[in-house]
């Protein structure tokens, strides 16, 4: 069995964008770090500040979403708008 680790150059995804939701979670922070190291321009969504994910050096932009209590249709409409800008 081959246990060789493959590394991804930070140039591989240079110029590509990634949107990470739930910027308040540690899992989001881990995703942000991985995407940033791979060369993505990382945007994070959070419902409140400060947020652990928004503080990462790999985040190029933070987007403040509707409050969690309103994450039904309001959140979906807001997210749809965000993805198209």
Secondary structure, DSSP 8 states (H G I E B T S, - for coil): ---------TTTTTT-EEEE--TTSHHHHHHHHHHHHTT-EEEEEESSSS-TGGGSTTEEEEEE---GGGTTHHHHHHHHHHHH-
